[in-house]
Amino acid sequence: MSRWKTVLCGRLLLWATKLGKLTIRWRFSGMDKLDELIRQGRPIVFAGWHGHNYLTLLAYYVYVRKRIRATIFVPDSPNGRIMAYFGERAHLDVIRVGTEMGPLQWAKATVATIRQLRNGCCTLISPDGPEGPACVAKPGVAVIGQQAKAVIVPASATSRPGFKLGKRWDEHWVPFPFSRAVIHFGDPIDTHPEDGPIPTTEEIRERVEEALQEGARRVEALCREAGPGLARLPW
């Protein structure tokens, strides 16, 4: 993808995010637990399926970004370069994976993300990214969480009306302007609990996958229950 196409797509994504912030009617679920984690200053890893990236990123942009700075890491691919352009202008710390995108490059990006978490940032991760399979968590989110002694917060989202990008592997969900959206933050998954044994990487991975599967069902139910009367946030 040429430079001008990357810039154009990145600007369109930024404009779409600002439009979504102003027009979408929001309902947030599970905010009390997230607020407590932010108050405690715990390192936070937000985990959400790749197909919900736009909505969960928008939720961060609307609610969290003024309270805690976030890090994302993106591959050196056409979509990754668009996300990098968007992230830098949305005041996110962007960690880029090298052009070869091999194990060494991903390892360096992982180490940089862990360092950012230890320095007080949160991070936004898609456990099934960057290439799927969809809705199957990979161990990377657990490894990052463990090494940073972070709390993983599962984030699920949906909106009505909206549409799926069916030709993408993740069937990415895109809300319409003036739609209603539900964001659910599930029970935090502490990778280093004070009052119990430290879970294994596989146990954390399984818990993240189960939480996001349950979260997807929950936001669908909440969206149906809310109907057209979802309250719009004042900021």
C-alpha positions in Angstrom: 0.0 0.0 0.0 1.4 3.4 -1.0 2.1 6.1 1.6 -0.8 8.3 0.5 -3.3 5.4 0.8 -2.0 4.7 4.3 -2.4 8.3 5.3 -5.9 8.5 3.7 -7.1 5.3 5.5 -5.5 6.4 8.8 -7.3 9.8 8.6 -10.6 8.1 7.7 -10.2 5.8 10.7 -9.4 8.8 13.0 -12.4 10.8 11.7 -14.7 7.7 12.1 -13.5 7.4 15.7 -14.3 11.0 16.4 -17.7 10.7 14.7 -18.4 7.5 16.7 -17.5 9.3 20.0 -20.0 12.1 19.2 -22.9 10.1 17.8 -23.0 6.6 19.2 -25.2 6.0 22.3 -23.1 4.1 24.8 -23.8 1.6 27.6 -20.8 0.4 29.6 -21.0 -2.7 31.8 -18.4 -3.7 34.4 -17.0 -0.2 34.9 -16.8 -0.4 38.7 -14.1 -3.1 38.6 -12.1 -1.2 35.9 -12.3 2.0 37.9 -10.9 0.3 40.9 -8.0 -1.2 38.9 -7.2 2.3 37.5 -7.4 3.8 41.0 -5.0 1.1 42.3 -2.5 1.8 39.6 -2.4 -1.8 38.4 -0.9 -2.6 35.0 -3.9 -3.4 32.8 -4.0 -5.5 29.6 -7.3 -4.9 27.7 -8.0 -8.1 25.7 -10.7 -8.1 23.0 -11.4 -10.1 19.9 -9.9 -8.8 16.7 -13.3 -8.4 15.1 -14.3 -6.0 17.9 -11.2 -3.8 17.6 -13.0 -0.7 16.3 -15.6 -0.7 19.0 -13.2 -1.6 21.9 -10.7 1.0 20.6 -13.5 3.5 20.4 -14.5 2.6 24.0 -11.0 3.3 25.1 -11.0 6.6 23.2 -14.3 7.7 24.8 -13.8 6.5 28.4 -10.3 5.6 29.3 -7.7 7.6 27.3 -7.9 10.7 29.6 -7.2 8.5 32.6 -4.5 6.1 31.5 -2.3 6.1 28.4 -2.4 3.0 26.2 0.2 1.1 24.1 -0.6 -0.9 20.9 1.8 -3.0 18.8 1.2 -3.4 15.1 2.8 -5.5 12.4 4.5 -3.9 9.4 1.7 -4.8 7.0 -0.8 -2.6 5.1 -3.4 -2.7 7.9 -0.7 -2.4 10.5 0.7 0.8 9.0 -2.8 2.3 8.9 -3.2 1.4 12.6 0.2 2.9 13.4 -0.8 6.2 11.6 -4.1 6.3 13.5 -2.6 5.3 16.9 0.1 8.0 16.8 -2.6 10.7 16.1 -5.0 9.3 18.7 -2.2 9.7 21.3 -1.4 6.0 21.7 2.1 4.7 22.1 2.7 2.6 19.0 5.2 -0.3 19.0 6.0 -1.6 15.5 7.0 -5.1 14.6 9.8 -5.3 12.1 9.3 -5.9 8.4 10.2 -9.6 8.7 7.6 -10.2 11.4 9.5 -13.3 12.6 9.9 -14.6 16.2 12.7 -12.1 17.0 10.6 -9.1 15.9 7.6 -10.2 17.9 9.8 -10.9 20.9 11.2 -7.4 20.8 7.7 -6.0 20.5 6.5 -8.1 23.4 9.5 -6.9 25.6 8.7 -3.3 24.7 5.0 -3.8 25.6 5.9 -5.3 29.0 8.2 -2.4 29.7 5.4 0.1 28.9 3.1 -1.7 31.2 5.6 -1.6 34.0 6.0 2.1 33.4 2.3 2.8 34.0 0.7 2.4 30.6 -2.1 0.0 29.7 -2.1 -2.0 26.5 -4.7 -3.1 24.0 -4.3 -6.6 22.7 -6.3 -8.9 20.4 -5.6 -12.4 21.6 -6.7 -14.0 18.3 -4.7 -11.5 16.2 -3.1 -10.7 13.9 -4.3 -13.4 11.5 -6.6 -15.7 13.5 -8.2 -18.1 13.8 -11.0 -15.9 15.0 -12.1 -16.1 18.6 -9.3 -18.5 19.6 -6.9 -16.9 22.2 -3.2 -17.3 21.7 -0.8 -17.5 24.6 0.8 -14.1 23.9 -1.7 -12.2 26.0 -1.0 -14.5 29.0 2.8 -14.2 28.6 2.6 -10.4 28.5 0.3 -10.3 31.5 2.5 -12.6 33.5 5.7 -10.9 32.8 4.3 -7.4 33.6 2.4 -8.8 36.7 -0.7 -7.2 35.1 -4.4 -7.7 35.4 -6.1 -8.8 32.1 -9.5 -7.1 31.5 -11.6 -8.9 28.9 -13.5 -6.4 26.7 -16.4 -7.4 24.6 -18.5 -5.1 22.3 -21.4 -5.0 19.9 -23.7 -2.3 18.4 -27.0 -2.0 16.6 -27.2 -1.2 13.8 -23.9 -2.2 12.3 -22.4 -4.5 9.7 -19.7 -7.1 9.4 -16.8 -7.0 7.0 -17.5 -10.5 5.8 -14.4 -10.9 3.6 -12.0 -10.4 6.5 -11.0 -13.4 8.6 -12.2 -11.7 11.8 -15.6 -10.6 10.3 -14.8 -7.1 11.7 -17.9 -5.4 13.2 -18.5 -1.7 12.3 -21.2 0.4 13.9 -23.3 2.9 12.1 -23.3 6.5 13.2 -26.1 7.1 15.7 -26.2 3.4 16.6 -26.3 2.1 20.1 -23.3 0.2 21.5 -22.6 -1.9 24.5 -19.1 -2.4 25.9 -18.7 -5.0 28.7 -15.6 -5.3 30.8 -15.5 -8.8 32.3 -14.1 -9.9 35.6 -10.4 -9.0 35.8 -7.9 -11.9 35.5 -5.1 -11.3 37.9 -1.9 -13.0 36.6 -0.2 -12.6 40.0 -2.9 -12.8 42.7 -1.9 -12.0 46.3 -4.2 -14.5 47.8 -3.7 -17.6 45.7 -1.4 -19.6 43.4 0.0 -18.0 40.3 -1.9 -19.5 37.3 0.0 -21.0 34.4 0.2 -19.4 31.0 -2.3 -22.0 29.6 -4.7 -21.4 32.5 -4.7 -17.7 31.8 -5.1 -18.2 28.1 -8.1 -20.5 28.7 -9.7 -18.0 31.1 -9.3 -15.1 28.6 -10.9 -17.2 25.8 -13.8 -18.3 28.1 -14.3 -14.7 29.4 -14.5 -13.2 25.9 -16.8 -15.9 24.7 -19.1 -15.2 27.6 -18.7 -11.5 27.1 -19.8 -11.8 23.5 -23.0 -13.4 24.7 -23.5 -10.8 27.4 -23.2 -7.8 25.2 -25.7 -9.3 22.7 -28.2 -9.7 25.6 -27.5 -6.3 27.0 -28.0 -4.7 23.6 -31.3 -6.4 23.1 -32.5 -5.5 26.6 -31.5 -1.8 26.2 -33.5 -1.2 23.0 -33.5 2.3 21.6 -33.2 4.0 25.0 -29.4 3.6 25.6 -28.1 6.7 27.3 -25.5 8.8 25.5 -22.4 9.7 27.6 -21.9 13.4 28.1 -18.2 13.4 27.1 
